[in-house]
Amino acid sequence: MAESPAAIRFGITGCADITRKVARAIKLAPNATLYAIASRSIDKARKFAAHNGLSGAVKIYGSYEQLLDDPCVDAVYMPLPTSLHLQWAVLAARKKKHLLLEKPTALDVGELDRILEACESNGVQFMDGSMWLHHPRTAKLKDLIFDPKLFGQTDFIRSTSTLPGTQDFLESNIRVKPDLDALGALGGLGWYCIGAILWAKDYKLPTVVNALPDVIRNSAGVILSCSASFHWEPADKTVATIHCSFLSYTSMDLAMTGSNGSLHCNDYIIPYQENSASFDYTSGAKFVELHIGWNVKPEEVTVTSELPQEALMVQEFARNAENIRKFGNRPDSKWADISRKTQLVLDAVKKSIDLSCCIVKSIASKLQDNVTCITCPVPDCSGALDIEYCRPIIPEDVFDRWGKALCESVVMDPRRKYLYCPYNSCCC
């Protein structure tokens, strides 16, 4: 596509696989141009440029600092490992570069706040790399779920993002390395799932976040697979669940049920094809007499797109950057708010996972010391843990050991005249 005289000039820091996709998106966007690319090795940057057929006019740098010091670079796309985001994103903002930051944006909301503060104080646009938000199908979906007649009140949301990690991926990919992307599948895939449920709730934060007990980690402690549930109690009865995994067949599902309708999108993160995307929905569905069928069939809605969603993302980002440059506008805070809320909920899931792990370790340790009345390990909490309450989060062997120890403590206590089973569901 021909470059506009006012095109925003992009620099890219890093040559990760996703860089190829975004470099193409910058080329396709009518208001953007790829001006420079940098790697820690200039040979790697040159190989990337040659392999991807980049124009000879694209500047090649052997360090991120050189790219950020180039006064002709207006904006930076940053696909670095999450552990490097804080350092380089803050520096980019201080160099007055608009920042398109790959997700997950940071290791926690504290780091992200420092990045957002640097962007705000330097008057530069911030956006994360959630491409699906920019597809016209996403707007169509939102029109439907906020239609009180067709869809009604949202009752349930389910979002998944999974992929089958190869042995090489599970051993070598940066997303399973604690020093590079410590959030693992929760950050790399869960960002989409959490973003989808927040989008469906118009970014209203949940009041209750619980990690489910199916967490799988690698030997370095990085999350390979996890699930979580979300509630908006007490005024809102919506329930949502997510599942993200490097250990499952590829899925990118978003399903929602309302009081009057339902919808299902099988490819919400990456559409099956670039120029169009679809979803199924039903409204007013009921069983026919004798419950031998339905009164309606799902309707397929197809939405066309002139550009791939990643190019639409670049176009929107560049439009905001151009408005700042040309009209002196303030950066659009919408995108920073979306990223921060996503990060907050991701942090809550991570905290729930870590707390469950802490409780399991505490229980196992106490049982080894022959302690059966186990207090909560959370700071400032002196309450005793209940075996039935903890059952969903502790391994079966630990539950059995704890139950046996409780029974023995009751039976062997000489002070007791009458003996009762310690299990709440037992009347003995």
C-alpha positions in Angstrom: 0.0 0.0 0.0 1.4 3.5 -0.9 2.7 5.4 2.0 0.8 8.5 3.1 2.9 11.7 3.5 1.6 11.9 7.1 2.1 8.2 7.8 3.3 7.3 11.3 6.8 5.9 11.1 7.1 2.7 13.1 10.2 1.2 14.7 10.1 -2.4 15.9 12.3 -3.6 18.8 12.9 -7.3 18.5 12.5 -10.0 15.9 10.1 -12.4 17.5 7.8 -14.5 15.4 4.9 -12.1 16.0 7.0 -9.3 14.5 6.5 -10.8 11.0 2.7 -10.4 11.3 2.8 -6.9 12.7 5.4 -5.8 10.2 3.0 -6.9 7.4 0.2 -5.1 9.2 2.1 -1.9 9.3 2.7 -2.2 5.5 -1.0 -2.8 5.0 -2.3 0.1 7.2 -2.8 3.2 5.0 -1.5 5.6 7.7 1.6 3.8 8.8 5.0 2.8 7.5 7.8 0.6 8.8 10.8 2.9 9.2 13.3 0.9 11.4 13.8 -2.5 13.1 16.2 -3.3 15.9 17.6 -6.4 17.5 20.3 -7.0 20.1 22.3 -8.4 17.1 22.5 -6.4 13.9 23.1 -9.7 12.0 19.7 -11.0 13.3 18.0 -7.8 12.4 19.5 -8.0 8.8 18.4 -11.6 8.4 14.9 -10.7 9.6 14.7 -7.9 7.0 16.0 -10.1 4.2 13.8 -13.1 5.1 10.7 -10.9 5.2 11.4 -8.9 2.1 11.6 -5.5 3.9 12.3 -2.5 1.8 15.9 -1.4 1.6 14.8 2.0 3.0 14.0 0.3 6.4 16.8 1.2 8.8 18.5 -1.7 10.6 19.8 -1.2 14.1 21.9 -3.6 16.3 20.5 -2.3 19.6 17.2 -1.1 21.0 18.8 2.1 22.2 19.8 3.2 18.7 16.3 2.8 17.4 14.8 4.7 20.3 17.3 7.5 19.8 16.3 7.9 16.2 14.3 11.2 16.0 12.5 10.0 12.9 10.8 7.1 14.7 7.3 8.2 15.8 6.0 5.0 17.3 7.4 1.7 18.6 6.0 -1.8 18.4 7.5 -3.8 21.2 7.2 -7.6 21.1 9.9 -8.3 23.8 9.6 -10.9 26.6 7.4 -9.6 29.3 10.2 -9.3 31.8 11.8 -6.7 29.6 8.7 -4.5 29.1 9.1 -2.2 32.0 12.7 -1.2 31.2 12.2 -0.6 27.4 8.6 0.6 27.4 9.4 3.4 30.0 12.5 4.4 28.0 10.5 4.5 24.8 7.9 6.7 26.4 10.6 9.1 27.7 12.0 9.3 24.2 8.5 10.5 23.1 7.7 7.3 21.1 4.1 6.2 20.9 3.9 2.6 22.3 2.2 -0.4 20.9 3.1 -3.0 23.5 2.7 -6.7 23.0 0.6 -8.5 25.6 0.8 -9.4 28.4 1.8 -5.8 29.1 3.7 -6.5 32.3 4.4 -9.0 35.0 2.0 -7.2 37.3 -0.1 -4.1 37.5 2.6 -2.2 39.5 4.9 -2.5 36.5 2.1 -1.6 34.1 1.3 1.5 36.1 4.9 2.7 35.8 4.6 2.2 32.0 1.3 4.0 31.7 2.6 6.9 33.9 5.6 7.3 31.6 3.3 7.4 28.6 0.9 9.9 30.1 3.5 12.2 31.4 5.2 12.3 28.0 2.0 12.6 26.0 2.3 9.4 23.9 -0.3 7.0 22.9 -0.4 3.5 24.6 -2.1 0.4 23.3 -1.6 -3.3 23.8 -1.5 -5.8 21.0 -4.9 -7.4 21.4 -5.8 -7.5 17.7 -9.2 -9.1 18.0 -10.7 -5.9 19.6 -10.2 -4.1 16.3 -12.1 -6.5 14.0 -15.5 -5.3 12.9 -17.0 -8.6 14.0 -16.2 -7.6 17.6 -18.3 -4.4 17.3 -21.1 -6.5 15.8 -20.9 -9.0 18.7 -21.1 -6.1 21.2 -24.2 -4.7 19.5 -25.9 -8.0 19.9 -25.0 -8.8 23.5 -26.2 -5.3 24.6 -29.5 -5.6 22.8 -32.0 -6.2 25.6 -34.6 -7.8 23.3 -32.3 -10.2 21.3 -29.9 -11.1 24.1 -31.1 -9.8 27.4 -29.1 -9.9 30.7 -25.8 -11.7 30.4 -25.9 -14.8 32.6 -22.8 -16.8 31.6 -19.6 -16.3 29.7 -17.0 -18.9 28.8 -13.7 -18.2 27.1 -10.8 -20.5 26.1 -7.5 -20.1 24.5 -5.4 -23.2 24.1 -2.7 -24.6 21.9 -0.8 -27.9 21.7 2.7 -27.1 22.7 5.4 -29.3 21.1 8.2 -30.8 23.1 10.5 -28.1 21.7 8.0 -25.3 22.7 7.6 -26.7 26.2 11.4 -26.8 26.7 12.6 -23.8 24.8 9.9 -21.1 24.1 10.3 -17.9 26.0 6.7 -18.3 27.3 7.8 -21.2 29.5 11.0 -19.5 30.9 10.6 -17.9 34.4 13.2 -15.2 33.7 11.5 -14.2 30.4 7.8 -14.7 30.7 7.0 -15.9 34.2 3.2 -15.7 33.6 3.3 -18.6 31.2 0.0 -19.6 29.7 -1.9 -17.3 32.0 -0.1 -14.3 30.4 0.4 -15.6 26.9 -3.2 -17.0 26.4 -5.1 -16.0 29.5 -4.8 -12.3 28.5 -7.2 -13.0 25.7 -9.7 -14.9 27.8 -9.7 -12.3 30.6 -9.9 -9.5 28.0 -12.9 -11.2 26.4 -14.9 -11.6 29.6 -14.2 -8.0 30.6 -15.1 -6.8 27.1 -18.4 -8.7 27.4 -19.1 -7.0 30.8 -18.2 -3.5 29.3 -15.1 -3.6 31.5 -16.9 -3.9 34.8 -14.5 -5.6 37.2 -15.6 -8.9 38.9 -15.9 -8.9 42.6 -14.8 -12.5 43.1 -12.0 -14.3 41.3 -11.1 -17.9 42.0 -8.5 -20.0 40.3 -9.7 -23.6 39.8 -7.6 -26.6 41.0 -6.5 -27.8 37.6 -3.2 -25.7 37.5 -0.3 -27.4 35.8 3.2 -26.0 36.0 6.5 -27.0 34.5 9.6 -27.9 36.6 10.5 -24.2 36.8 7.1 -23.2 38.2 5.8 -21.6 35.1 2.0 -22.1 34.5 1.3 -24.3 31.5 -2.4 -24.7 32.0 -5.0 -23.1 34.3 -8.7 -22.2 34.7 -10.6 -19.6 36.7 -14.1 -18.5 37.6 -15.4 -14.9 38.0 -18.4 -13.4 39.7 -19.9 -10.0 39.8 -21.9 -10.4 43.0 -24.1 -9.3 44.7 -26.0 -7.0 42.3 -25.0 -8.8 39.1 -25.4 -12.5 38.8 -23.1 -13.1 35.8 -20.7 -16.0 36.1 -17.7 -16.4 33.8 -15.0 -19.1 33.3 -11.8 -19.2 31.4 -9.4 -21.9 30.5 -5.9 -21.3 29.0 -3.4 -24.0 28.2 -0.2 -24.9 26.3 -1.3 -28.6 26.6 -4.5 -28.8 24.6 -5.8 -28.8 21.1 -6.1 -25.4 19.5 -9.2 -23.5 20.6 -10.2 -19.8 20.7 -13.8 -20.1 21.8 -16.1 -17.4 23.2 -19.6 -18.5 24.3 -22.2 -16.4 26.0 -25.7 -17.0 27.4 -28.2 -14.3 28.1 -31.7 -14.2 29.4 -33.1 -14.1 25.9 -30.4 -15.5 23.6 -27.0 -17.1 23.2 -24.0 -16.8 20.9 -20.9 -18.8 20.1 -17.7 -17.7 18.3 -15.1 -20.4 17.6 -12.3 -18.1 16.4 -12.6 -14.9 18.3 -8.8 -14.3 18.7 -7.7 -15.2 15.1 -10.5 -15.5 12.5 -10.5 -18.5 10.2 -9.9 -16.1 7.3 -8.7 -12.5 7.0 -11.5 -11.0 4.9 -14.5 -12.2 6.9 -15.4 -13.6 10.2 -18.6 -15.1 11.6 -20.4 -16.2 14.8 -23.6 -18.1 15.6 -26.4 -16.8 17.7 -30.0 -17.7 18.8 -32.7 -15.6 20.2 -35.9 -16.7 21.8 -35.0 -20.4 21.5 -37.4 -22.9 23.1 -38.0 -26.6 23.0 -40.9 -27.7 20.8 -43.6 -30.0 22.1 -42.3 -33.2 23.7 -38.8 -31.7 23.8 -37.9 -33.4 20.5 -36.3 -30.3 19.0 -36.0 -26.5 19.0 -38.3 -23.9 17.6 -35.3 -22.0 16.0 -31.9 -22.8 14.6 -28.7 -20.8 15.3 -28.3 -18.0 12.8 -24.8 -17.4 11.3 -23.7 -13.8 11.1 -20.8 -13.0 8.8 -18.9 -9.7 9.0 -16.5 -8.7 6.2 -13.3 -6.7 6.8 -11.3 -4.7 4.3 -8.1 -5.2 6.2 -6.8 -7.9 8.5 -7.6 -7.2 12.2 -3.9 -6.6 13.0 -3.8 -3.9 10.2 -6.9 -2.3 11.7 -5.2 -2.2 15.1 -2.2 -0.5 13.6 -4.5 1.9 11.7 -6.3 2.9 14.9 -3.1 3.3 16.8 -1.5 5.4 14.1 -4.7 7.5 13.9 -4.4 8.4 17.6 -0.8 9.2 17.2 -1.5 11.4 14.2 -4.2 13.3 16.1 -1.7 14.0 18.9 0.9 15.2 16.4 -1.4 17.2 14.2 -4.0 18.6 16.6 -2.2 18.5 19.9 -4.8 16.0 21.2 -4.3 14.1 24.4 -3.7 10.3 24.0 -6.9 8.2 24.0 -6.9 6.8 27.5 -9.4 4.1 26.6 -6.7 1.7 25.6 -4.7 2.2 28.7 -7.8 1.6 30.8 -8.6 -1.7 29.0 -5.0 -2.9 29.5 -4.9 -2.0 33.2 -8.2 -3.7 34.0 -7.1 -6.8 32.1 -3.8 -6.8 34.1 -5.7 -6.3 37.4 -7.8 -9.4 36.8 -4.9 -11.4 35.5 -3.0 -10.5 38.7 -6.0 -11.7 40.8 -6.0 -15.0 39.0 -2.3 -15.4 39.6 -2.7 -14.5 43.3 -5.5 -17.1 43.6 -3.2 -19.7 42.0 -0.3 -18.8 44.3 -2.5 -18.7 47.4 -3.9 -22.2 46.6 -0.4 -23.5 46.2 0.6 -21.9 49.5 -2.3 -23.5 51.3 -1.5 -27.0 49.8 2.2 -26.7 50.9 1.1 -25.5 54.4 -1.3 -28.4 54.8 1.2 -31.0 53.7 3.9 -29.5 56.0 1.6 -29.5 59.0 0.5 -33.1 58.4 4.1 -34.2 58.3 4.4 -32.6 61.7 1.3 -34.5 62.9 -0.7 -31.3 63.2 -4.4 -31.7 62.2 -5.8 -28.4 63.3 -4.2 -26.2 60.5 -4.5 -22.5 60.6 -4.7 -20.3 57.5 -1.3 -19.4 56.1 -2.5 -16.0 54.8 -1.0 -13.1 56.8 -3.3 -11.5 59.4 -5.7 -14.5 59.2 -5.9 -16.7 62.3 -8.8 -18.9 61.2 -8.6 -22.7 60.9 -8.8 -24.3 57.5 -11.8 -26.6 56.9 -11.0 -29.9 55.2 -14.2 -29.8 53.0 -13.6 -26.2 52.0 -10.1 -27.0 50.9 -11.0 -30.2 49.1 -11.2 -28.6 45.6 -7.7 -27.1 45.8 -5.7 -29.9 47.4 -4.4 -33.1 45.8 -6.3 -36.3 46.6 -3.5 -37.9 48.5 -3.1 -34.8 50.8 -6.9 -34.8 51.3 -6.9 -38.5 52.3 -3.9 -38.0 54.6 -5.6 -35.1 56.3 -8.9 -36.9 56.6 -7.2 -40.0 58.1 -5.3 -37.8 60.6 -8.5 -36.0 61.7 -10.2 -39.3 62.3 -7.3 -40.7 64.3 -7.1 -37.5 66.4 -10.8 -37.9 67.3 -10.6 -41.6 68.0 -7.4 -41.4 70.0 -8.4 -38.3 72.1 -9.0 -39.7 75.7 -10.9 -36.6 76.7 -13.8 -37.4 74.4 -16.8 -39.4 75.8 -18.6 -39.5 72.5 -17.1 -39.8 69.1 -18.3 -38.2 65.9 -17.0 -38.4 62.4 -15.2 -35.2 61.4 -16.7 -35.1 57.9 -19.5 -32.5 57.6 -21.5 -34.8 55.3 -21.4 -37.8 57.6 -23.9 -38.2 60.5 -21.9 -40.8 62.4 
